[in-house]
């Protein structure tokens, strides 16, 4: 009898018995996973950390933590999602109903991140729109039509800083001054949410196809003399920064890694995926650092040369007015272009103190260290460098298209970390995917209006620094504890062996149980101590002095910080307490039965291939003789592997 083909859903996605969509190809899945993990942090965070912490020494430390902590945890999330084939809520509820709150915490963090991350995409859209003109609008300072002079705020800073703080953000002097809404940024935010909504409505395949290729650039690292300064390894702060970067670079704890892997075929080699995505992520960070350093070096050198030229002009004026010439430079003053920066600095260190405060040092390294992190890198330093390129609008357009690509791919993964668990866990939401997506994006836009007021940039900084860091670390601590100790690392490896048809090295058992868990607890402790002993601050723009200043958050902002952290972490204890109340009075047998019912709600991880006579395993039995459910409960009520298109055709031929 001919076997009927598997039905398709409304999106044209092949469906299995559990009506779960699947990726069209392995390449599509890898692009989606890489697109989520490779984000803006690879461009403007990793290069900054390398620059501040000794370059090569920091990179060696980063690679070590990536191998020992990052890859095992990434593999753990990939395996759990692919095995149970649910979002983050379903995965952790399957492991233990008492830990269902872990999934809800992941969803909350994803929502907080999506709120401010889309604002960055809106900023990129604004700059992209302004890139289609020559000269670029941030190339020169505007003229005050009343006084016919250069705008004071711009002349006191730079054209790129003025355009960013005044034209783009129209920023206030502190977070206490909210100001009115910025209509242009509000429109850009609406456009950003509309793009995300349309992509998410089309499903996982559409969001994966949005990936584009970034432009290639030839660059080189900032050179360090001598061997890498290994002594920085003695600083706790460096370890904390390296571990945090590994943690966020791979997207651990968001639930997006679990959501994407849940759409994989059951026998997909997720171990190879973990190694491959981690390597691609690291190499992308290295390439981004190469590009960042060459662009910043180009910018810093031009600024330093302009500084030399300006100072030589002042020296000529001083000589004209008959000042003492014993400090007169030995280089050719009539041709400033022939004077090198080292020559000028050598002279300045000898005679600079004798010529007055108008003559300044032109330090290339100091210029390199300015504006090399976060929005300062993307919207100030890079825009200033691109102005000096030939065909600057072309390079500006490419750069902000790249930012859009990085931001959108990460944003799609973040939204998937919200929508997939909710649709998997609540059947009503699963039946109305489009409505859920539209409502989620509409809610995100409404709350996101907080970031489009004139003080919105300060709230973006607040959310970026505090809404995700501590909650995500707490989530991953509980994830690791749940797999390694609650469920059992050996049982988890048993399930992976059935899934992959080979057993991963036993080293993973000890990494999950001890190294990763202790490392995450240490990172949590270091982050908490830093918050306790160092009052949270933010960088504000003072329009009077045309410079940035560091301010402490006011009391109401600290209360808001605490509420954000509490809202993201509260589901974990609430879920445990709810499960305890639900099972109270049932007794041990009743509680076990309740857990088995919860597990039966989710799809099994075995396939028809695992059910032959050679792969029938009896359920594991605890010391008290009671059976324990596993990730891969084998029996007649199994769900078969969700095939790809090629697998369906092969099955049809085999069953004719």
C-alpha positions in Angstrom: 0.0 0.0 0.0 1.4 3.4 -1.0 2.1 5.6 2.0 0.5 9.1 1.7 2.8 12.1 1.7 3.1 14.2 4.8 0.8 17.2 4.9 1.9 20.8 4.7 0.9 23.6 6.9 -0.3 27.0 5.8 3.3 28.2 5.3 4.1 25.3 3.0 6.4 23.7 5.5 6.5 19.9 5.6 4.8 18.6 8.7 5.4 15.5 10.8 3.0 13.7 13.1 3.6 16.4 15.7 2.8 19.2 13.2 6.2 20.9 13.7 7.9 22.7 10.9 11.4 21.9 9.8 14.3 23.6 8.1 14.6 23.1 4.3 18.3 22.3 4.5 21.2 22.1 6.9 22.7 25.3 5.3 19.5 27.2 6.2 19.7 26.1 9.8 23.4 26.9 10.1 22.9 30.4 8.6 20.1 31.0 11.1 22.1 29.8 14.1 25.2 31.8 13.0 23.1 34.8 12.2 21.7 34.8 15.8 25.0 34.3 17.5 27.0 36.7 15.4 25.6 40.1 16.4 26.6 43.6 17.0 28.7 42.6 20.0 31.2 40.9 17.7 31.7 44.2 15.9 31.8 46.8 18.8 32.4 44.8 22.0 35.0 42.1 21.3 37.5 44.5 19.5 37.2 46.9 22.5 38.0 44.2 25.0 41.0 43.1 23.0 42.3 46.6 22.8 41.8 47.4 26.5 43.2 44.1 27.8 46.5 43.5 25.9 45.3 42.1 22.6 46.8 38.6 22.2 46.7 37.8 25.9 43.0 38.5 26.1 42.4 36.5 22.9 44.2 33.5 24.4 42.1 33.7 27.5 38.9 34.1 25.5 39.7 31.0 23.4 40.4 29.0 26.5 37.0 30.0 28.1 35.3 29.4 24.8 36.6 25.8 24.6 36.1 24.9 28.3 32.8 26.7 29.0 31.2 28.1 25.9 31.2 25.1 23.6 30.0 22.6 26.2 27.1 24.9 27.2 26.2 25.6 23.6 26.3 21.9 22.8 24.0 21.3 25.8 21.4 23.7 24.6 21.5 22.4 21.0 21.1 18.8 22.2 18.3 19.6 24.6 16.3 21.5 21.9 16.8 18.9 19.2 16.1 16.1 21.5 12.8 17.3 23.1 11.8 19.4 20.1 10.3 22.2 22.1 11.1 25.7 23.0 12.8 26.7 26.2 9.6 26.4 28.4 8.9 22.9 27.2 12.5 21.7 27.4 13.0 22.6 31.0 9.4 21.6 32.0 10.2 18.2 30.4 13.4 17.8 32.5 11.6 18.8 35.7 8.2 20.6 36.1 9.7 22.5 39.0 12.2 24.1 36.6 9.6 25.4 34.1 10.3 28.9 35.3 13.7 28.8 33.6 12.0 28.9 30.2 9.7 31.8 31.2 12.8 33.7 32.4 14.4 33.2 29.1 11.3 34.6 27.3 11.3 37.6 29.6 15.0 38.3 28.9 14.4 37.9 25.2 11.6 40.4 25.3 13.7 43.0 27.2 16.5 42.5 24.7 14.2 42.8 21.7 12.8 46.1 23.1 16.1 47.9 22.9 17.8 45.9 20.2 15.3 47.0 17.6 16.0 50.6 18.6 19.6 50.1 17.5 18.2 48.8 14.2 16.1 51.9 13.9 19.2 54.0 14.4 20.9 52.1 11.6 17.9 52.7 9.3 18.1 56.4 10.0 21.8 56.5 9.2 21.3 54.3 6.1 18.7 56.8 4.8 21.1 59.7 5.3 23.9 57.9 3.5 22.4 58.5 0.1 23.7 62.1 -0.2 26.9 63.7 -1.0 28.6 65.1 1.0 27.5 63.1 4.0 25.5 65.2 6.5 27.9 64.5 9.3 31.0 65.6 7.3 30.9 69.3 8.2 29.5 71.4 11.1 26.3 73.3 10.2 26.2 77.1 10.2 24.0 79.0 12.7 21.8 81.2 10.4 21.4 83.8 13.1 25.0 84.4 13.9 26.4 83.1 10.6 29.0 81.1 12.6 29.5 77.4 13.1 27.2 75.9 15.7 28.9 76.1 19.0 28.0 72.5 20.1 29.5 71.1 16.9 32.7 73.2 16.9 33.3 72.2 20.5 33.1 68.5 19.6 33.1 67.1 16.0 30.7 66.9 13.1 30.0 63.2 13.7 29.4 63.6 17.4 27.1 66.6 16.8 25.1 64.7 14.1 24.7 61.7 16.5 23.8 63.5 19.7 21.9 66.4 18.2 20.5 65.5 14.8 19.8 61.8 15.3 19.0 61.6 19.0 18.4 65.2 19.9 19.5 64.0 23.4 18.9 65.6 26.7 21.6 66.3 29.3 20.6 63.5 31.7 18.1 60.7 32.2 16.1 62.9 34.5 15.1 65.2 31.5 12.9 63.0 29.4 12.0 65.5 26.7 9.4 65.0 23.9 9.3 62.1 21.5 11.7 62.2 18.5 9.3 61.8 15.5 12.0 60.7 13.1 13.3 57.9 15.4 9.7 56.9 16.2 9.1 56.3 12.5 12.3 54.4 12.1 11.4 52.2 15.1 8.0 51.5 13.5 9.7 50.5 10.3 12.1 48.2 12.2 9.3 46.4 14.0 7.3 46.1 10.7 10.3 44.4 9.1 10.7 42.0 12.0 6.9 41.3 12.1 6.7 40.4 8.4 9.7 38.2 8.6 8.5 36.3 11.7 5.0 35.8 10.2 6.6 33.9 7.3 8.2 31.5 9.8 11.7 30.2 10.4 12.5 29.8 6.8 11.8 33.4 5.9 13.9 34.7 8.7 16.8 32.5 7.7 16.7 33.7 4.0 17.0 37.4 5.1 20.8 36.8 5.8 23.0 38.7 3.5 26.8 38.7 2.9 28.8 41.5 4.5 31.4 43.4 2.5 35.0 42.2 2.8 37.8 44.6 3.9 41.5 44.2 4.2 42.8 45.1 7.6 45.4 44.5 10.3 45.5 44.4 14.1 46.9 47.1 16.2 50.5 45.9 16.8 51.8 45.2 20.3 55.5 45.3 21.0 56.9 42.2 22.7 55.0 39.2 23.9 51.4 39.4 25.0 51.1 40.7 28.6 50.0 37.5 30.3 50.1 39.3 33.7 46.6 40.6 32.9 45.3 37.1 33.7 45.9 37.9 37.4 43.1 40.5 37.2 39.6 39.3 38.1 38.0 42.0 35.9 39.7 40.6 32.8 38.3 37.1 33.5 34.9 38.5 34.1 34.9 40.4 30.8 36.2 37.4 28.8 33.6 35.1 30.3 30.8 37.5 29.8 31.8 38.0 26.1 31.9 34.2 25.6 28.5 33.9 27.2 26.8 36.6 25.1 28.7 35.8 21.9 27.1 32.4 21.7 23.6 33.6 22.8 23.4 31.2 25.8 20.3 31.4 28.0 18.1 33.3 25.5 16.2 30.1 24.5 16.8 31.0 20.8 19.5 28.3 20.4 17.0 25.8 21.8 14.2 27.1 19.6 16.2 26.9 16.4 17.6 23.4 17.1 14.1 22.1 17.9 13.3 22.3 14.2 16.1 19.9 13.3 15.9 16.3 12.2 16.4 14.0 15.2 19.7 12.5 14.0 21.3 15.8 13.1 24.8 16.0 14.3 24.4 18.8 16.8 27.8 18.2 18.3 29.4 19.2 15.0 27.0 22.1 14.8 28.2 23.4 18.2 31.8 23.3 17.1 31.2 24.8 13.7 29.0 27.7 14.9 31.4 28.4 17.8 34.4 28.5 15.4 32.5 30.7 12.9 31.5 33.1 15.7 35.1 33.4 16.9 36.6 33.9 13.5 33.9 36.6 12.8 35.0 38.4 16.0 38.6 38.2 14.9 37.8 39.5 11.4 35.6 42.3 12.9 38.6 43.2 15.1 40.9 43.4 12.1 38.4 45.7 10.3 37.8 47.8 13.4 41.5 48.3 14.2 42.4 49.3 10.7 39.5 51.8 10.4 40.2 53.2 13.9 43.9 53.4 13.0 43.2 55.2 9.8 40.9 57.7 11.7 43.4 58.1 14.6 46.3 58.8 12.3 44.4 61.5 10.3 43.3 63.1 13.6 46.9 63.1 14.9 48.2 64.5 11.6 45.6 67.3 11.7 46.7 68.0 15.3 50.3 68.3 14.2 49.4 70.6 11.3 47.3 72.8 13.6 50.0 73.0 16.3 52.7 73.9 13.7 50.5 76.7 12.5 50.2 78.1 16.1 54.0 77.8 16.5 54.5 79.8 13.3 52.2 82.5 14.6 54.1 82.6 17.9 57.4 83.0 16.0 56.0 85.8 14.0 55.2 87.8 17.1 58.8 87.6 18.3 58.6 84.9 20.9 61.8 83.2 22.2 63.1 80.7 19.6 65.2 78.4 21.8 62.5 75.8 21.6 62.2 76.1 17.8 61.7 72.7 16.2 64.4 71.1 14.2 62.1 69.8 11.6 60.9 71.7 8.5 58.1 74.1 9.7 57.4 75.3 6.2 56.1 71.9 5.1 53.9 70.5 7.8 53.0 67.4 5.7 56.7 66.3 5.9 56.6 66.2 9.7 55.9 62.8 11.2 54.0 62.2 14.4 57.0 60.6 16.2 59.1 63.6 15.3 56.6 66.1 16.6 56.0 64.1 19.8 59.8 63.9 20.4 60.0 67.7 20.2 56.9 68.1 22.3 58.2 66.0 25.2 61.4 68.2 25.3 59.9 71.7 24.9 56.1 71.3 25.2 56.0 72.7 28.7 57.7 75.9 27.5 55.3 77.0 24.7 52.0 77.3 26.6 48.8 75.3 26.8 47.7 76.1 23.3 50.2 73.6 21.9 49.1 70.1 22.6 50.5 66.6 22.4 49.3 64.5 19.4 49.0 61.0 20.8 48.1 58.3 18.3 47.3 55.7 20.9 45.1 58.1 22.8 43.0 58.7 19.7 42.8 54.9 19.1 41.2 54.4 22.5 38.5 57.0 22.0 35.0 55.8 21.0 35.9 52.2 20.4 32.9 50.5 22.1 29.2 50.3 21.5 27.4 53.1 19.7 30.4 55.3 20.0 32.2 53.0 17.6 29.4 52.6 15.1 27.8 56.0 15.0 30.8 58.3 15.8 34.2 56.7 15.2 33.3 54.7 12.0 31.2 57.5 10.5 34.2 59.9 11.1 36.5 57.4 9.4 34.2 56.9 6.4 34.1 60.7 5.7 37.8 60.5 4.9 37.3 57.6 2.4 36.9 58.3 -1.3 33.3 57.7 -2.4 32.2 58.0 1.3 28.4 57.6 0.7 29.1 54.2 -0.9 31.1 52.9 2.1 28.6 54.4 4.5 25.8 52.6 2.8 27.7 49.3 2.9 28.5 49.8 6.6 25.0 50.4 7.8 23.6 47.6 5.6 26.1 45.4 7.4 24.8 46.7 10.8 21.2 46.0 9.6 22.1 42.5 8.6 23.8 41.7 11.9 21.0 43.4 13.9 18.1 41.8 12.0 19.6 38.2 12.2 20.0 38.5 15.9 16.6 40.1 16.3 15.0 37.2 14.4 16.6 34.7 16.8 15.6 36.7 19.8 11.9 36.8 18.7 12.1 33.1 18.0 13.1 32.6 21.6 9.9 34.3 22.6 7.4 32.9 20.1 8.5 29.3 19.9 8.2 28.5 23.6 4.8 30.2 23.9 3.4 28.4 20.8 4.7 25.1 22.0 3.4 25.4 25.5 0.0 27.0 24.8 -2.0 25.4 22.1 -4.3 28.4 21.7 -1.3 30.6 20.8 0.1 27.9 18.6 -3.1 27.9 16.5 -2.9 31.7 16.1 0.7 32.2 15.2 0.1 35.3 13.0 -1.9 37.0 15.7 0.6 36.2 18.4 3.4 37.6 16.2 1.6 40.8 15.3 0.5 41.4 19.0 4.1 40.8 20.2 5.6 43.2 17.7 2.9 45.8 18.4 3.5 45.5 22.2 7.3 45.8 21.6 6.7 49.0 19.5 4.5 50.6 22.1 6.9 49.9 25.0 9.8 50.8 22.7 8.5 54.4 22.5 10.4 54.8 25.8 13.6 54.7 23.8 12.4 57.3 21.2 12.1 60.2 23.6 15.0 62.5 23.8 16.5 60.7 26.8 15.9 57.3 25.1 19.6 56.6 24.6 20.1 56.5 28.3 17.4 53.9 28.7 18.9 51.8 25.9 22.2 51.8 27.9 20.3 50.8 31.1 18.6 47.9 29.4 21.8 46.8 27.6 23.9 46.8 30.8 21.4 45.4 33.3 18.2 43.9 31.9 19.9 40.8 30.4 23.3 40.3 32.1 22.4 39.0 35.6 19.1 37.3 34.6 20.8 35.4 31.7 23.7 34.2 34.0 21.1 33.0 36.5 19.2 31.2 33.8 22.3 29.4 32.5 23.3 28.4 36.1 19.9 26.7 36.5 20.1 25.2 33.1 23.5 23.6 33.8 22.3 22.4 37.2 19.1 21.0 35.8 20.9 18.9 33.1 24.0 17.9 35.1 22.5 17.2 38.5 18.7 17.1 38.4 18.4 15.1 35.2 21.9 13.6 35.3 24.8 14.1 33.0 25.1 10.4 32.3 21.5 10.0 31.4 21.8 13.1 29.1 24.8 11.5 27.4 22.8 8.3 27.0 20.0 10.2 25.3 22.5 12.0 23.0 24.0 8.6 22.1 20.6 7.4 20.9 20.0 10.6 19.1 23.4 10.9 17.3 24.1 7.1 17.2 27.5 7.7 18.8 28.4 8.8 22.4 30.1 12.1 22.9 33.3 12.1 25.0 32.8 11.6 28.8 34.7 14.8 29.3 31.4 16.7 28.7 30.0 15.1 31.9 32.7 16.7 34.1 32.6 20.0 32.2 28.8 20.2 32.7 28.9 19.1 36.3 31.8 21.0 37.6 33.7 23.3 35.3 30.8 25.1 33.6 28.7 25.2 36.7 31.4 26.7 38.9 32.5 29.1 36.2 28.9 30.4 35.8 28.5 30.7 39.6 31.8 32.6 39.7 30.7 34.9 36.9 27.4 35.5 38.8 29.2 36.3 42.0 31.7 38.7 40.2 28.8 40.5 38.5 26.9 40.9 41.8 29.9 42.2 43.7 30.6 44.7 40.9 27.1 46.0 41.2 27.3 46.2 45.0 30.6 48.0 45.2 30.4 50.1 42.1 27.2 52.3 41.9 25.7 52.0 38.4 26.6 54.9 36.1 25.8 56.0 32.6 27.5 58.3 30.1 25.5 61.5 29.3 26.0 64.2 26.7 26.4 67.8 28.0 25.4 70.2 25.2 26.9 73.2 27.0 30.5 71.7 27.1 29.9 69.6 24.0 31.4 66.6 25.8 30.4 63.3 27.5 30.2 63.1 31.2 29.7 60.1 33.6 26.7 60.4 35.9 25.2 58.2 38.5 21.7 56.8 38.0 19.1 58.6 40.1 17.1 56.7 42.8 14.1 56.0 40.5 16.3 54.7 37.8 18.0 52.3 40.3 14.5 51.1 41.3 13.7 50.5 37.6 17.0 48.5 37.3 16.0 46.4 40.2 12.5 45.8 38.8 14.0 44.7 35.4 16.3 42.2 37.0 13.6 41.0 39.4 11.0 40.6 36.6 13.4 38.5 34.5 14.5 36.2 37.3 11.3 35.9 39.3 9.7 33.1 37.1 12.4 30.6 38.3 11.4 30.6 42.0 7.7 31.2 41.1 7.7 28.1 38.9 9.3 26.0 41.6 6.8 27.2 44.2 3.9 26.7 41.9 5.0 23.1 41.2 5.5 22.5 44.9 2.0 23.7 45.7 0.5 21.7 42.8 2.1 18.5 44.0 1.7 19.1 47.7 -0.3 16.3 49.3 0.1 13.9 46.4 2.9 12.0 48.0 6.0 10.7 46.2 4.0 8.4 43.9 1.6 11.1 42.9 4.3 13.6 42.3 6.1 11.2 40.0 2.9 10.5 38.1 2.3 14.2 37.7 5.8 14.6 36.3 5.2 11.7 33.8 2.0 13.4 32.7 3.8 16.7 32.1 6.5 14.8 30.1 3.9 13.0 28.0 2.6 16.4 26.8 5.8 16.9 24.8 7.1 15.1 21.8 9.5 12.2 22.2 13.0 12.4 20.9 13.2 8.9 19.4 12.6 8.0 15.8 11.5 4.9 14.0 15.1 4.0 13.5 15.6 3.9 17.2 12.8 1.4 17.7 14.2 -1.6 16.0 14.9 -4.8 18.0 18.5 -3.8 18.6 17.7 -0.4 20.2 14.9 -1.3 22.7 16.1 0.0 26.1 14.3 -0.6 29.3 13.4 2.5 31.3 16.0 3.4 33.8 15.3 2.4 37.3 16.2 4.3 40.4 17.6 2.7 43.6 14.0 2.6 45.1 12.8 0.6 42.1 10.6 3.3 40.6 11.0 4.0 36.9 12.5 7.3 35.7 11.5 8.9 32.5 14.2 10.0 30.2 14.6 12.4 27.4 14.1 9.5 25.0 11.2 7.4 26.4 11.0 4.5 24.1 7.7 2.8 23.4 4.9 2.4 21.0 3.6 5.9 21.6 6.6 7.5 19.9 6.7 10.4 17.5 8.7 9.6 14.4 11.4 11.8 12.9 10.3 14.9 11.2 11.8 14.3 7.7 13.1 16.8 5.2 11.9 16.8 1.6 14.4 14.2 0.5 13.6 11.9 3.4 9.9 12.0 2.5 10.6 10.9 -1.1 12.8 8.0 0.1 10.2 6.8 2.5 7.5 6.8 -0.2 9.7 4.7 -2.4 10.5 2.2 0.4 6.9 1.7 1.2 5.5 1.1 -2.3 
